[in-house]
Amino acid sequence: MKAKVIVSGLNVVDLLVTLPNEIKLGGKQQVDHLVIQGGAPAGNAACVMSTLGAATSFVGYVGQSTLNKIAISELERCAVDTSLMILNENHDPAVALVEVNAQNGERTVFYSLNNYQALEQEDVNEQWLANVDLLFVDGYDIDGNIELLKCAKKLGVTSVLDIEAGERSKLTEMLSLGQHCILPLECAQFIAQSDDLNQCFDRLATMSQGQLIITDGANGSWALTATGIVHQSAFNTTVVDTTGCGDSFHGAYSYALLNGKKLEQRMQFASAYAAIVAQYLGGRTFHPSENDVYNFIQSQSLGN
């Protein structure tokens, strides 16, 4: 039987473009790549878990505009169930314009939250979590997601947090409720009020009893354990675009968690998954299978 997952958080329509080396301002120019697809931490993580084989449902608002239709169709393209989404005619998904550097794969993101309506506390239905194996939330729909975390804690549902920005007091509350808390280094430093990795972990550990993981792109990821800090290096890969790599790490980690993998195995699987996604333009252009990921890990081991 497939593991059941509920995902809540930001849902985005991404417009990704690689620009030519020379741009004539005020004129029309053809570009080599222009891709429209879904994005965002929660949206991408939901798609990762679903394509890997988890029965994944997304919760949040949905409107009736063209942008909404794109966002929903992108989730459904990845077999994510959208039947729990709540109709809100004033809602539009967030929109991101992503400029990808063709030389090194780094991206610059311009985004808009115009008309975006975050899930509210009063909209949360505890029954969503009945017979669910895992709850995945981000730090954007924060009030609704805090309520979901409270429900998960009450019902004994495993929770994974992907938090990267927001009001510090709210993020701290989420940390106190989550079981697996994954933060980019910049966010960890912001919450812990320290630039030192060890001190970040020490201070975050006073706020959370969950598994703490800090990520830092090409520098890999670190996890706090009872015996010290564990480091997972980033895999060598041909980087085309880093869009969605962090989101993919979170989704792949969650899938490995659902499958009973140990911490080091979860981090390795997530790192390898993200490295494969980086080889393509867009965070949802290619979702590797579980076998793809393990074959990639094996090939890297043989290469060493």
Rosetta blueprint (number, residue, H / E / L):
1 M L
2 K L
3 A L
4 K E
5 V E
6 I E
7 V E
8 S E
9 G L
10 L L
11 N L
12 V E
13 V E
14 D E
15 L E
16 L E
17 V E
18 T E
19 L L
20 P L
21 N L
22 E L
23 I L
24 K L
25 L L
26 G L
27 G L
28 K L
29 Q L
30 Q L
31 V L
32 D L
33 H E
34 L E
35 V E
36 I E
37 Q E
38 G E
39 G E
40 A L
41 P H
42 A H
43 G H
44 N H
45 A H
46 A H
47 C H
48 V H
49 M H
50 S H
51 T H
52 L H
53 G L
54 A L
55 A E
56 T E
57 S E
58 F E
59 V E
60 G L
61 Y E
62 V E
63 G L
64 Q L
65 S L
66 T H
67 L H
68 N H
69 K H
70 I H
71 A H
72 I H
73 S H
74 E H
75 L H
76 E H
77 R H
78 C L
79 A L
80 V L
81 D E
82 T L
83 S L
84 L L
85 M L
86 I E
87 L E
88 N L
89 E L
90 N L
91 H L
92 D L
93 P L
94 A E
95 V E
96 A E
97 L E
98 V E
99 E E
100 V E
101 N L
102 A L
103 Q L
104 N L
105 G L
106 E L
107 R E
108 T E
109 V E
110 F E
111 Y E
112 S E
113 L L
114 N L
115 N L
116 Y L
117 Q L
118 A L
119 L L
120 E L
121 Q H
122 E H
123 D H
124 V L
125 N L
126 E H
127 Q H
128 W H
129 L H
130 A L
131 N L
132 V L
133 D L
134 L E
135 L E
136 F E
137 V E
138 D E
139 G L
140 Y L
141 D L
142 I H
143 D H
144 G H
145 N H
146 I H
147 E H
148 L H
149 L H
150 K H
151 C H
152 A H
153 K H
154 K H
155 L H
156 G L
157 V L
158 T E
159 S E
160 V E
161 L E
162 D E
163 I L
164 E L
165 A L
166 G L
167 E L
168 R H
169 S H
170 K H
171 L H
172 T H
173 E H
174 M H
175 L H
176 S H
177 L H
178 G L
179 Q L
180 H E
181 C E
182 I E
183 L E
184 P E
185 L H
186 E H
187 C H
188 A H
189 Q H
190 F H
191 I H
192 A H
193 Q L
194 S L
195 D L
196 D L
197 L H
198 N H
199 Q H
200 C H
201 F H
202 D H
203 R H
204 L H
205 A H
206 T L
207 M L
208 S L
209 Q L
210 G L
211 Q E
212 L E
213 I E
214 I E
215 T E
216 D L
217 G H
218 A H
219 N H
220 G L
221 S E
222 W E
223 A E
224 L E
225 T E
226 A L
227 T L
228 G E
229 I E
230 V E
231 H E
232 Q E
233 S L
234 A L
235 F L
236 N L
237 T L
238 T L
239 V L
240 V L
241 D L
242 T L
243 T L
244 G L
245 C H
246 G H
247 D H
248 S H
249 F H
250 H H
251 G H
252 A H
253 Y H
254 S H
255 Y H
256 A H
257 L H
258 L H
259 N L
260 G L
261 K L
262 K L
263 L H
264 E H
265 Q H
266 R H
267 M H
268 Q H
269 F H
270 A H
271 S H
272 A H
273 Y H
274 A H
275 A H
276 I H
277 V H
278 A L
279 Q L
280 Y L
281 L L
282 G L
283 G L
284 R L
285 T L
286 F L
287 H L
288 P L
289 S L
290 E H
291 N H
292 D H
293 V H
294 Y H
295 N H
296 F H
297 I H
298 Q H
299 S H
300 Q H
301 S H
302 L H
303 G H
304 N L
